[in-house]
Each structure stands twice: as structure tokens, then as C-alpha cells.
Amino acid sequence: MTNKEDLFKKIVAHAKEYGFVFPSSEIYDGMSAVYDYGQNGVELKNNIKQYWWKSMTQMHENIVGIDSAIFMHPTIWKASGHVDAFNDPLIDNKDSKKRYRADVLIEEHIAKIEEKINKECEKAAKKFGDSFNKEQFLSTNARVLEYRTKIEEITRRFSDLMTRNDLAGLKALIEELGIVCPVSGSRNWTEVRQFNLMFSTKVGSVSEQADIIYLRPETAQGIFVNYLNVQKTGRMKIPFGIAQIGKAFRNEIVARQFIFRMREFEQMEMQFFVRPGEEIKWFEYWKQTRMKWHLALNIPKEKYRFHDHEKLAHYANAATDIEFEFPFGFKELEGIHSRTDFDLKRHQEFSGKKLQYFDPELNESYVPYVIETSIGLDRTFLAVFSHAYTEERLEDGSERVVLRLPRILAPVKAAVLPLVKKDGMPEKAHEIMNILKQDFQMQYDEKDAIGKRYRRQDAIGTPYCITVDTQTLEDNTVTVRERDSMQQERMPIENLCMYIHRNIKPLEL
Ligand code: GAP
């Protein structure tokens, strides 16, 4: 197992052990790609939602939110193109009977070659020590160059086959690259077939007369079909945006990597309606604005990168992903797309209703163009959580695991700990709890030695531990221990609320 795989396993185990994320239906042996958030997970998730929601609606006077239903008229998914084209190319291995996404098999093959380049680099760095020049090595080493050429060649062919929807070509490429089934080890593959990712169900009380409806695979369409309702009732003037947070459902076949790829997940999406012709300016604006949002979490900028799409979907005229370096490598965290007037025009066509905007400044009506920002809440959770997970060796030789979460996102802001369970300390601690819980999510803990209790709070990322001791009973002061530095300071109880407020600052936007 590589260090990264090992670290990822520890992160997943930590998430379960400390009440952040549980496998769904665990006592029935679980359900693949479905997860439940526990008592700490739901707080962290809500705090992330709030950070996004405020940054969109409160910080932008021209953006408002909605909460549309998960069930929508089935024709919406015809109009959006999801019924006909929201597919993944699947391939089965005849020996193991396991099903894979053909595109993922090829992507993983490319990732393996990239891993070889990293290994060459690590070897050379060890050999040359301080004199090692990574950039020069990567641009001159013969083996690295050979790997690079291979990657470029495969990527070019792969992207061409995907664009042309050439399923036979994908199978041929898998065979040519010698990709084997990870379970059976064989190359005995079926043809590649398209598989629609939408879940369907029936609405109506009598099954024969029931209509098929879909669980929404994205929240965006709920915004598009409500765009005129919001524009009219909110007297919104272009440019304006509509934001939404909500569940989406996809029948993902490759269900791995924990909460990175789930069948039921949450999206935080915003559609920004602009004048035709001004979309690229706004696309650039949102690209930069969204990156600033990520960086305000105080995660180093090296962990993020843009991946501009070279081949664009037929409805887009610019698109980029913000990728994050998860423990298993750089992967998409957020998509920013200039979607033209595609969706609104299609809904006009399929519904027969006009979805135009009258622009008083231009004195003309038009269908607005749309810039979309779409981020996965669960992926953001995973990014924040995995980056915060830190194993530390302390000066006294002991070890601790601490979640260095941005304080504003921490599930519990402060814990109150009576040093001992007697002499009136628990009562005093409860008094403090009663004052602070009006403002903050708090926890009271009196079990075990104080050191153990500090570790428990470190493990869930609590920024402050307030300890009640003998002196507290004499002069109404407590010690406050800070999570990251583990420094303690003494202060009057009456200062606590102000102190925590001052230190748990909102993230700067
Ligand atoms: N409306 C545009 C849209 O849905 P997308 O790239 O398919 O675009 C947007 O999804 C974001 O939703 C992704 O960047 C990712 O963060 C998240 N996402 C997509 N599929 C997901 C899944 N199966 N599990 C968790 N998050 C997912």
C-alpha cells in the first residue's frame, strides 16, 4: 500500500470513528456509494453550506436562493438532454462479471503512467539530493519523456473517441493498452454500452397508469424552470443569479473513493443570467471569484488547479473545472460553465412558454445567457476534512490526531471540561455551557482524564477547550486551550463569549 492509500484509509476510518460519516445501512452490510453523516459530520456539512450560501446570496445583492423540488416534470429531462445523453460508457469483464466505466479504466491506466513518472522523480531526488532540479529532470529525462509522449497519445485518442461517442473504439483502445480486470486479471471484455445515470420511479397510485419520473441528477434544472418566477417576483435585473443547495441522484457505476462519488449527493449550484455577448466576461469573473472562495478556507493554493476544457459540450462556449488534490490525486471539485442560452431555449421549445427577459436599458427582449457554478457539497467536505486531518508527534513523544479545520467550519466551537467530577466543578461547567450555547455549538465532557478529553476534542477539530478547575471556583476564571498551538491562557468567564467570537471569524470573501 502506498503512503497516500494508507493515509486515505486512515481518513475514512477517522470519519467513522468520530461521528462524521458512516456507511449507509451498515447493520445490513451497507450500500455501495451511499453514506450517512453523523453528529459531527452534519454540523461540518451545515457550516460549509452556510459559508457557500452566504457567499452567494448575502455577499451578492443580485443573487437570491431557491429550494426547488427533487421531483420535476419528466419532460424537463428530455429538454435538458439528460434522457438521451446523460450516459456513461460501461464494459463488463466476462470472467469476474464485474462492471466498469470504460472511460475510467482508461483514465486509471493514464494515472498509472503518471505514477511511474512520480516514482522516477522520487528516485532521482534521492540520488541527487540538494542538487536535484525537478523541472529540469522532468523536461530532459529520457524515460520521463517517453512516458509523457505515451500519456499525450492515449489522452488525444481517448478524448477523440469520447467526443465521437465511439464505443467500439473505446473497447479497442482498452484491449490495445492491455488493460486487465482488477478482480479476475483477464482481458475478456464485453462490448462497451451506454448506460443512463438517472434513477427513475413512478408517480401515481395505480402502477399501470403511472408515469415515469426521475430523481433529479442535478439541481440546475430546478433553477432554469423557475428563472422567470424569480425574475418577476424579485424584480431582478440582468445580470442576476439564482442559487440552490440540494440533493442530486446518479446511478454511478464506479462507486469508490468514499464520498467523492456517491449515488445520492448534494450540489451547491448557482446560475448567473447575463446579456448575450457578455458571457465570457462573466465566466472569467466567476472563475476568479470561485477560486477566491476556495482559497479563503486557508488551504494552500497548490492544492487547487484549473482544468480548462478543450473539447466543449455542444451547449457550452467556455468551461473549466476547479480540481483539488484529494489523497488519491487531483480530481474535479467544482465545474464552472458558460452554458449559453441552451437550457432556457430548450425549455421554451419543450414547454411552449416564453422565457425571455425584457432589458429596459437595451429596450429589447432576449433569452439570457447563463454562467453556471456547480460544486459538490460532499466533495467539499472531503477536501476540507482530508486536508485538516493531521497526525502529530508531540514534544513529550506522544502522538495526537488533530483536525485543523477552519474554526468557523468546526462542528463544535468549544468544549467545557470540569477538571474533576466533584467539588462543584461540573455545576460551574454547566453554568458556562448555558451562557455559551446561546451563541455557539458546545460540548460538555467530564469523562476520563483531562488529557484524553483534549485528544477527543482535537480529533473532531474543536478550536477551544475551556477547563474549570479549583481556581475557577475561587475567582471565576478558566483556562482556554487552543487546538492547534495547544497553548493555554487564563481568562474571566465573562470574557469567554467575546473571545470566541473574536477568534472564530467568518472566512474573508
Ligand atoms: N449542473 C452541472 C453539473 O451537475 P457536474 O460536473 O456533473 O455538473 C457538478 O457536477 C459537481 O457535482 C461536480 O463538480 C462534483 O463536485 C459534484 N458531483 C457530481 N457527481 C457527483 C457524485 N456522483 N458524487 C458526489 N459529487 C458529485
Boltz pocket constraint, residues with backbone or C-beta under 6 A from the ligand:
constraints:
  - pocket:
      binder: B
      contacts: [[A, 217], [A, 218], [A, 219], [A, 220], [A, 250], [A, 252], [A, 259], [A, 260], [A, 261], [A, 262], [A, 263], [A, 265], [A, 266], [A, 267], [A, 269], [A, 332], [A, 333], [A, 334], [A, 335], [A, 372], [A, 374], [A, 375], [A, 376], [A, 377], [A, 378], [A, 379]]
      max_distance: 6.0
